[in-house]
Amino acid sequence: MIRTVFVATSLVLAVIFLLPLLVLWSLIAGNPDLMYGLAMKLVRLETRLLGIRVRVEGVDKVPSGPCIFVANHASSIDPMAFIPAIPRRVGILAKQELFRIPIFGTAMRVAEFVPVDRGNKESASAAASLAVQRLKKGLSFVIFSEGTRSPDGRMRPFKRGAFTLAIEAGIPVVPVSIVGAHRLMKKGEKIVRRGSVTIRFAEPIDASAFTFEQRDELLARVQNAVAAGLQPDQQPL
């Protein structure tokens, strides 16, 4: 309890006092890399302070060019453990509500994260178009394709969005299995337990080899690859 409160408080203080300076620097320099890099270092530190050990496997399989990292999602810990393990700056398609948070929302926009309003088809379409533009310019993205966190840790069926983007941009999809995070903080819980999380990168699958009519085939291949990297209690029924 004390660890969780301490880490949450320190993150809030970093957003209030440090993030505005980094946002300003990013705007002046025209490049968010410094802000992003320092943010990832802070997240790694906070993860260790929470007593979470992160093991990374298969990072050598990540392609050099832009790609979409597609992962399972069972815990609020997933982004903290997973995103800093990626050896490059990435964009995220995030809930529009997060972009309304003062300072934090501005930083997300500067970092080229994309807001998504799932309840508005026009907004969702515009977000997809923006993501494709940024993919074609070389920015990779992270997408949790289940659409929301699993309530019990078991992977749910993937949605099509990530695979439509990958086919349109003509880039690889990297399946990623996040193992064990659900044991440390289940959906709805507020307290983080000590333990370990494994981030397992699988071989990329080239979406340029698929047509839009074949996106379900691409989805199935990626979904199976993610499931194969999970432990039995996280695999889909």
Secondary structure, DSSP 4 states (H G I P E B T S, - for coil): -HHHHHHHHHHHHIIIIIHHHHHHHHHHHT--HHHHHHHHHHHHHHHHHTTEEEEEE-GGGS-SS--EEEE----TTHHHHHGGGSSS-EEEEEEGGGGGSTTHHHHHHHTT-EEE-TT-HHHHHHHHHHHHHHHHTT-EEEEETTSS--SSSPPPPPPSHHHHHHHHHT-EEEEEEEESHHHHS-TT---PPPEEEEEEE---EEGGG--GGGHHHHHHHHHHHHHHTS-TTTS--
